[in-house]
Amino acid sequence: MNVKMTGIDFTRAEIDVRQRFSFTKNAIAEAMEQCRGIEQIQGSVFLSTCNRMELWLSLAQGAQFELPDFLCSLKGLCADHYREYFVIRENEEAVEHLFFLSAGMKSQIVGEDQILTQVKEALAFAREQESTDQVLEMLFRRAITAGKQVKTAVTMDKANYSAAHQAVAFLKRKGTDFIHKTCLVIGNGEMGKLTAQTLMEEGADVTVTVRQYRSGVVQIPQGAKRIDYGERYQYIPVCDLIVSATASPNLTITKENLEACRKHQIEQKRECEVQSDQIEQKQAWETQNLQSVCGKSIKEKQIFVDLAVPRDMEPAIAKIEGVSYYDMDSLPVEMQSQRMHDQSQRAEHILRQEIQSFFDWYQCRDLVPRIQGIGTKTAEELVWRMGKYLKEINLPNTDKENLQKHLEETAGKVVNKLLFELRDQIGPECIREIVEILE
């Protein structure tokens, strides 16, 4: 085995560093294309989330490859400046890391669900790009299966938590009450929808941004309002809480635009109040899904929460009077309780068994063509022994040939299935003996 990974995550680097190594899907596709052109690389998978970026490579046996240097070159950065932030894992250590990662055991919120989905999506995208090989394919598939088993067998205290839940819990500890508060969620992807749903469960009045250029119907959580993304600055001044959770490489909130919109809305509010008796003035402020600013108070104190990596919000907005700003690194990680420790122990037991199962597969992978060969020979033997019965069947010759072909294929599949199941259930030495005997 020659599997290597390099990664940068929330335990080693602050968000300023992590966001420099964040990859969009287009960037990952381009990077995988480069990987396919390097002879030493047999397969690659990129895992890019809000808390981590990992590059996984399956290399030719004996090949040496500097993963951090390669990753930095993809981003046009000098590796010497960032080497301290990277961790490198190989073979057994890398395998163990992926299994525990997929089960949420290495997340900022232990046991969270999103990482399993992100690992599945990383593998699926690598398949689309024809970037995996047999080893990475099986490694990721087994890790995903193990993660699912942990989710099913072990109910973690924070199993359904996410960055959105953690942000809400953090703000509640600081005294924030969400009941009837006006909240804007920028972004309607998975994180945006989860954030909106979490805030509504806390009793908040939630509006979600959508983009007009998206084709089809854009789904948002039931009970939430919607506004066009381009109208976000008009709505922000009347909000108590603004959360941004997009996958956009560009900033959704900047200090300059935020200051300008706050100043503009205050001026317009005053004008609106002076002319409040004129219905036309009020109607001019209304859009289909946006409540009139005239009917809401402009907030002197606001909370901005950035759940994206790379950042959605310019950190300089924290300098604006009345603004409280938090990003991913502002959310504290709680210590494990004894109950959480016991749950982690049960999860680890499951993962250790599944890790061993993967290693058993790897040690026996050379048996795959031999097992298939036994299936083929067995099928041929079955069809030969049934030859005289097939001749007696009153069918056209073409149908007889098709029947013979199907019998042969079915017999081969049954034998293969039996032997592969044996391989997964018993030790490598036993299955080798069985294969030799059958051959």
C-alpha positions as CSV (number, residue, x, y, z in Angstrom):
1,M,0.0,0.0,0.0
2,N,1.2,3.5,-0.8
3,V,-1.6,5.8,0.3
4,K,-0.7,9.3,1.5
5,M,-2.7,12.3,2.6
6,T,-1.9,15.8,3.6
7,G,-4.3,18.1,5.3
8,I,-4.8,21.4,6.9
9,D,-7.6,21.8,9.5
10,F,-9.0,23.8,12.4
11,T,-6.7,22.2,14.9
12,R,-3.6,23.5,13.1
13,A,-4.5,26.7,11.3
14,E,-6.8,29.7,11.8
15,I,-9.4,30.6,9.2
16,D,-7.1,33.1,7.5
17,V,-4.8,30.3,6.6
18,R,-7.4,27.6,5.9
19,Q,-9.3,29.8,3.4
20,R,-6.3,30.0,1.2
21,F,-6.5,26.3,0.7
22,S,-10.2,26.1,0.1
23,F,-11.2,24.5,-3.3
24,T,-14.3,25.0,-5.4
25,K,-15.5,22.1,-7.4
26,N,-14.1,23.6,-10.6
27,A,-10.7,24.0,-8.9
28,I,-10.8,20.4,-7.7
29,A,-11.6,19.2,-11.2
30,E,-8.6,21.1,-12.6
31,A,-6.4,19.7,-9.8
32,M,-7.5,16.2,-10.5
33,E,-6.7,16.7,-14.2
34,Q,-3.2,17.6,-13.2
35,C,-3.0,14.5,-11.0
36,R,-3.9,12.3,-13.9
37,G,-1.0,13.6,-15.8
38,I,1.6,12.6,-13.2
39,E,2.8,9.1,-13.6
40,Q,3.4,8.4,-9.9
41,I,-0.2,9.2,-9.0
42,Q,-2.7,6.3,-9.5
43,G,-5.7,8.0,-7.9
44,S,-6.7,11.2,-6.1
45,V,-9.5,12.5,-3.9
46,F,-9.9,16.1,-2.6
47,L,-11.9,16.7,0.6
48,S,-12.6,20.5,1.1
49,T,-15.0,21.6,3.9
50,C,-15.3,24.6,6.1
51,N,-13.0,23.2,8.7
52,R,-10.5,21.2,6.7
53,M,-8.8,20.6,3.3
54,E,-7.4,17.2,2.6
55,L,-5.6,15.8,-0.5
56,W,-5.6,12.0,-0.8
57,L,-3.3,10.2,-3.2
58,S,-2.8,6.5,-4.1
59,L,0.8,6.3,-5.4
60,A,2.7,3.7,-7.4
61,Q,4.6,1.3,-5.1
62,G,7.8,2.9,-3.8
63,A,7.0,6.3,-5.3
64,Q,7.9,9.4,-3.3
65,F,5.8,12.5,-3.5
66,E,5.8,15.8,-1.6
67,L,2.1,16.4,-1.1
68,P,2.3,19.8,0.7
69,D,4.5,21.2,-2.0
70,F,2.1,19.9,-4.7
71,L,-0.9,21.3,-2.9
72,C,0.7,24.7,-2.5
73,S,1.7,24.7,-6.2
74,L,-2.0,24.2,-7.1
75,K,-2.8,27.4,-5.1
76,G,0.2,29.3,-6.3
77,L,1.7,29.6,-2.8
78,C,5.2,29.0,-1.4
79,A,5.3,25.7,0.5
80,D,8.0,27.0,2.9
81,H,5.6,29.5,4.3
82,Y,2.8,27.0,5.0
83,R,4.6,23.7,5.7
84,E,4.1,24.1,9.5
85,Y,0.3,24.0,9.1
86,F,0.1,20.7,7.2
87,V,-0.1,17.2,8.6
88,I,1.0,14.2,6.5
89,R,-0.3,10.7,7.1
90,E,0.7,7.5,5.3
91,N,-0.8,4.0,4.9
92,E,-2.1,2.6,8.2
93,E,-2.2,6.1,9.9
94,A,-4.0,7.6,6.9
95,V,-6.6,4.8,6.8
96,E,-7.4,5.1,10.5
97,H,-7.7,8.9,10.1
98,L,-10.3,8.6,7.3
99,F,-12.4,6.1,9.2
100,F,-12.6,8.2,12.3
101,L,-13.1,11.3,10.3
102,S,-16.1,9.9,8.4
103,A,-17.7,8.9,11.7
104,G,-17.5,12.5,12.9
105,M,-14.9,11.6,15.6
106,K,-12.4,14.3,14.4
107,S,-14.9,17.1,13.8
108,Q,-14.9,20.4,15.7
109,I,-18.3,19.1,17.0
110,V,-17.7,15.4,17.8
111,G,-20.3,13.2,16.2
112,E,-21.7,15.7,13.8
113,D,-23.4,14.4,10.6
114,Q,-22.2,16.7,7.9
115,I,-18.7,15.3,7.5
116,L,-20.0,11.9,6.4
117,T,-22.0,13.5,3.6
118,Q,-19.0,15.5,2.6
119,V,-16.8,12.4,2.4
120,K,-19.4,10.7,0.3
121,E,-19.6,13.7,-2.0
122,A,-15.8,13.9,-2.3
123,L,-15.7,10.2,-3.4
124,A,-18.6,10.7,-5.8
125,F,-16.9,13.7,-7.4
126,A,-13.6,11.9,-7.8
127,R,-15.5,9.1,-9.6
128,E,-17.1,11.6,-11.9
129,Q,-13.7,12.9,-12.8
130,E,-12.4,9.3,-13.2
131,S,-9.8,10.1,-10.5
132,T,-10.0,7.2,-8.1
133,D,-8.2,3.8,-8.3
134,Q,-9.2,0.5,-6.7
135,V,-7.5,1.3,-3.4
136,L,-8.9,4.8,-2.9
137,E,-12.3,3.6,-4.1
138,M,-12.4,0.8,-1.5
139,L,-10.8,2.8,1.2
140,F,-13.4,5.6,1.0
141,R,-16.3,3.2,0.5
142,R,-15.4,1.2,3.6
143,A,-14.9,4.4,5.6
144,I,-18.3,5.7,4.6
145,T,-19.9,2.4,5.5
146,A,-18.2,2.4,8.9
147,G,-19.4,6.0,9.5
148,K,-22.9,4.9,8.8
149,Q,-22.6,2.0,11.2
150,V,-21.5,4.4,13.9
151,K,-24.4,6.7,13.2
152,T,-26.8,3.8,13.5
153,A,-25.4,2.1,16.5
154,V,-24.2,5.0,18.6
155,T,-26.4,8.0,19.4
156,M,-23.9,10.7,20.1
157,D,-25.0,13.6,22.3
158,K,-24.3,16.1,19.5
159,A,-25.0,13.7,16.6
160,N,-27.4,16.2,14.9
161,Y,-25.3,19.3,15.7
162,S,-23.6,21.4,13.1
163,A,-21.7,24.7,13.0
164,A,-25.2,26.3,12.9
165,H,-26.3,24.6,16.1
166,Q,-23.0,25.5,17.7
167,A,-23.3,29.1,16.7
168,V,-26.9,29.4,18.1
169,A,-25.8,27.6,21.4
170,F,-22.8,29.9,21.7
171,L,-25.0,33.1,21.2
172,K,-27.6,31.8,23.7
173,R,-24.9,31.4,26.3
174,K,-23.9,35.0,25.7
175,G,-27.5,36.1,26.4
176,T,-29.0,36.3,22.9
177,D,-32.8,35.5,22.8
178,F,-34.0,34.5,19.3
179,I,-37.7,34.7,19.9
180,H,-39.3,37.1,17.4
181,K,-35.9,38.4,16.4
182,T,-35.4,39.4,12.7
183,C,-32.7,37.2,11.2
184,L,-31.2,37.1,7.7
185,V,-29.5,33.9,6.4
186,I,-27.3,34.5,3.3
187,G,-27.1,31.3,1.3
188,N,-29.6,28.6,0.6
189,G,-27.3,25.6,0.3
190,E,-27.3,22.8,2.8
191,M,-25.6,24.9,5.5
192,G,-27.9,27.9,4.8
193,K,-31.0,25.8,5.0
194,L,-29.8,24.1,8.2
195,T,-29.1,27.5,9.7
196,A,-32.5,28.9,8.8
197,Q,-34.2,25.8,10.2
198,T,-32.2,26.0,13.5
199,L,-33.1,29.7,13.9
200,M,-36.8,29.1,13.3
201,E,-36.8,26.4,15.8
202,E,-35.5,29.0,18.3
203,G,-38.5,31.2,17.5
204,A,-36.8,33.7,15.1
205,D,-38.4,35.4,12.1
206,V,-36.1,34.2,9.3
207,T,-35.5,35.4,5.8
208,V,-33.2,33.5,3.3
209,T,-31.5,35.0,0.3
210,V,-31.9,33.3,-3.1
211,R,-30.3,34.1,-6.4
212,Q,-32.5,35.0,-9.4
213,Y,-30.2,33.4,-12.0
214,R,-30.8,29.9,-10.6
215,S,-33.0,27.9,-12.8
216,G,-36.0,25.9,-11.4
217,V,-37.7,26.3,-8.0
218,V,-35.4,27.1,-5.1
219,Q,-36.4,25.3,-2.0
220,I,-36.0,27.0,1.4
221,P,-37.2,25.7,4.8
222,Q,-41.0,26.0,5.3
223,G,-41.9,29.1,7.2
224,A,-38.9,31.2,6.1
225,K,-39.3,34.2,3.9
226,R,-37.1,34.8,0.8
227,I,-35.5,37.8,-0.8
228,D,-33.2,38.1,-3.8
229,Y,-29.5,38.0,-2.9
230,G,-29.1,41.4,-4.5
231,E,-31.5,43.0,-1.9
232,R,-29.6,41.8,1.1
233,Y,-28.0,45.2,2.0
234,Q,-31.5,46.8,1.9
235,Y,-32.7,44.3,4.5
236,I,-29.7,44.1,6.8
237,P,-30.3,47.4,8.8
238,V,-33.5,46.0,10.3
239,C,-32.0,42.6,11.2
240,D,-30.9,41.6,14.7
241,L,-28.8,38.7,13.4
242,I,-27.2,38.1,10.0
243,V,-25.7,34.7,9.2
244,S,-23.8,34.0,6.0
245,A,-23.1,30.4,5.0
246,T,-22.4,30.1,1.3
247,A,-19.8,28.3,-0.9
248,S,-19.1,31.5,-2.8
249,P,-15.4,32.4,-3.3
250,N,-16.4,36.1,-3.0
251,L,-17.4,38.1,0.1
252,T,-21.1,38.5,0.7
253,I,-20.6,41.3,3.2
254,T,-18.0,44.0,3.1
255,K,-17.3,46.8,5.5
256,E,-17.6,49.5,2.9
257,N,-21.0,48.3,1.6
258,L,-22.3,47.6,5.1
259,E,-21.5,51.1,6.3
260,A,-23.0,52.6,3.1
261,C,-26.2,50.7,3.4
262,R,-26.6,51.5,7.1
263,K,-26.1,55.2,6.4
264,H,-28.4,55.1,3.4
265,Q,-31.2,53.3,5.2
266,I,-31.1,55.7,8.2
267,E,-31.5,58.6,5.8
268,Q,-34.3,56.9,4.0
269,K,-36.0,55.9,7.2
270,R,-36.1,59.5,8.4
271,E,-37.5,60.5,5.0
272,C,-40.0,57.7,5.2
273,E,-41.2,58.7,8.7
274,V,-41.6,62.3,7.6
275,Q,-43.8,61.2,4.6
276,S,-45.5,58.3,6.4
277,D,-48.9,59.7,5.5
278,Q,-48.2,59.2,1.8
279,I,-49.1,55.6,0.9
280,E,-47.2,55.8,-2.3
281,Q,-43.9,56.4,-0.4
282,K,-44.5,53.3,1.7
283,Q,-45.4,51.1,-1.3
284,A,-42.2,52.1,-3.0
285,W,-40.3,50.5,-0.2
286,E,-42.1,47.2,-0.5
287,T,-41.1,44.2,-2.7
288,Q,-42.9,40.9,-3.1
289,N,-41.1,39.1,-0.3
290,L,-39.4,41.9,1.6
291,Q,-41.2,43.6,4.5
292,S,-41.2,47.4,4.4
293,V,-38.3,49.0,6.2
294,C,-40.7,51.7,7.2
295,G,-42.5,49.2,9.4
296,K,-39.3,48.0,11.2
297,S,-36.8,49.6,13.5
298,I,-33.3,50.0,12.3
299,K,-31.1,48.1,14.7
300,E,-28.4,49.9,16.6
301,K,-26.8,46.6,17.7
302,Q,-26.4,43.7,15.3
303,I,-24.8,40.3,15.4
304,F,-23.0,39.0,12.3
305,V,-22.0,35.3,12.1
306,D,-19.8,33.9,9.3
307,L,-20.0,30.1,8.9
308,A,-18.2,29.9,5.6
309,V,-14.6,29.0,4.6
310,P,-13.3,30.9,2.8
311,R,-14.9,33.8,4.6
312,D,-18.2,35.3,3.5
313,M,-17.8,38.4,5.6
314,E,-15.0,40.9,5.8
315,P,-13.6,40.8,9.3
316,A,-13.2,44.5,9.3
317,I,-17.0,44.9,9.9
318,A,-16.2,44.2,13.6
319,K,-14.9,47.8,13.7
320,I,-18.3,49.2,12.9
321,E,-20.1,50.6,16.0
322,G,-22.8,48.3,17.2
323,V,-21.6,45.3,15.3
324,S,-20.6,42.0,17.0
325,Y,-18.8,39.7,14.6
326,Y,-18.0,36.0,14.9
327,D,-16.5,33.5,12.5
328,M,-15.8,29.8,12.6
329,D,-12.8,30.2,14.9
330,S,-14.9,32.2,17.4
331,L,-17.1,29.2,18.2
332,P,-15.6,27.3,21.2
333,V,-15.4,23.5,21.4
334,E,-16.9,22.0,24.5
335,M,-15.1,19.5,26.6
336,Q,-16.5,15.9,26.4
337,S,-18.7,14.7,29.2
338,Q,-18.3,11.2,30.6
339,R,-21.4,10.1,28.6
340,M,-19.8,11.5,25.5
341,H,-16.6,9.6,26.3
342,D,-18.5,6.3,26.7
343,Q,-20.2,6.9,23.3
344,S,-16.8,7.6,21.7
345,Q,-15.5,4.3,23.1
346,R,-18.3,2.4,21.5
347,A,-17.8,4.2,18.2
348,E,-14.1,3.4,18.3
349,H,-14.8,-0.3,18.8
350,I,-16.9,-0.3,15.6
351,L,-14.3,1.6,13.7
352,R,-11.4,-0.6,14.7
353,Q,-13.3,-3.7,13.4
354,E,-14.1,-2.0,10.1
355,I,-10.5,-0.8,9.7
356,Q,-9.2,-4.3,10.2
357,S,-11.8,-5.5,7.6
358,F,-10.2,-3.0,5.1
359,F,-6.7,-4.3,5.8
360,D,-7.9,-7.8,5.3
361,W,-9.3,-6.8,1.9
362,Y,-6.1,-5.2,1.0
363,Q,-4.0,-8.2,1.9
364,C,-6.2,-10.4,-0.2
365,R,-6.9,-8.2,-3.2
366,D,-4.5,-10.3,-5.3
367,L,-6.9,-13.1,-4.8
368,V,-9.7,-11.3,-6.7
369,P,-8.7,-12.6,-10.2
370,R,-8.1,-16.1,-8.8
371,I,-11.6,-16.2,-7.1
372,Q,-13.1,-15.0,-10.3
373,G,-11.2,-17.7,-12.2
374,I,-12.7,-20.4,-9.8
375,G,-16.2,-19.0,-10.5
376,T,-15.6,-19.2,-14.3
377,K,-14.3,-22.8,-14.1
378,T,-17.2,-23.8,-11.8
379,A,-19.7,-22.3,-14.2
380,E,-18.2,-24.1,-17.2
381,E,-18.3,-27.4,-15.3
382,L,-22.0,-26.8,-14.4
383,V,-23.0,-26.1,-18.0
384,W,-21.0,-29.1,-19.3
385,R,-22.7,-31.4,-16.8
386,M,-26.1,-30.1,-17.9
387,G,-25.3,-30.4,-21.5
388,K,-27.4,-33.5,-22.2
389,Y,-30.4,-32.0,-20.4
390,L,-30.2,-28.8,-22.4
391,K,-30.2,-30.8,-25.6
392,E,-33.5,-32.4,-24.6
393,I,-35.2,-29.1,-24.0
394,N,-37.5,-28.2,-26.9
395,L,-36.2,-24.7,-27.7
396,P,-34.8,-23.1,-30.7
397,N,-31.0,-23.2,-30.9
398,T,-30.7,-19.4,-30.2
399,D,-32.7,-19.7,-27.1
400,K,-30.7,-22.7,-25.9
401,E,-27.5,-20.7,-26.4
402,N,-28.9,-17.8,-24.4
403,L,-30.1,-20.2,-21.6
404,Q,-26.6,-21.8,-21.5
405,K,-25.0,-18.3,-21.3
406,H,-27.3,-17.2,-18.5
407,L,-26.7,-20.4,-16.5
408,E,-22.9,-19.9,-16.9
409,E,-23.1,-16.3,-15.7
410,T,-25.4,-17.1,-12.8
411,A,-23.3,-20.0,-11.6
412,G,-20.1,-17.8,-11.7
413,K,-21.7,-15.0,-9.8
414,V,-23.0,-17.4,-7.0
415,V,-19.5,-18.9,-6.5
416,N,-17.8,-15.5,-6.6
417,K,-20.3,-14.2,-4.0
418,L,-19.7,-17.1,-1.7
419,L,-15.9,-16.8,-1.9
420,F,-15.8,-13.1,-1.5
421,E,-18.0,-13.4,1.6
422,L,-15.6,-16.0,2.9
423,R,-12.7,-13.6,2.3
424,D,-14.4,-10.9,4.3
425,Q,-15.3,-13.3,7.2
426,I,-12.1,-15.3,7.8
427,G,-8.4,-14.4,8.0
428,P,-6.2,-14.0,4.9
429,E,-4.3,-17.2,5.5
430,C,-7.5,-19.3,5.6
431,I,-8.9,-17.9,2.4
432,R,-5.6,-18.4,0.6
433,E,-5.7,-22.1,1.6
434,I,-9.3,-22.4,0.4
435,V,-8.5,-20.8,-2.9
436,E,-5.5,-23.1,-3.5
437,I,-7.6,-26.2,-2.7
438,L,-10.4,-25.1,-5.0
439,E,-8.0,-24.3,-7.8
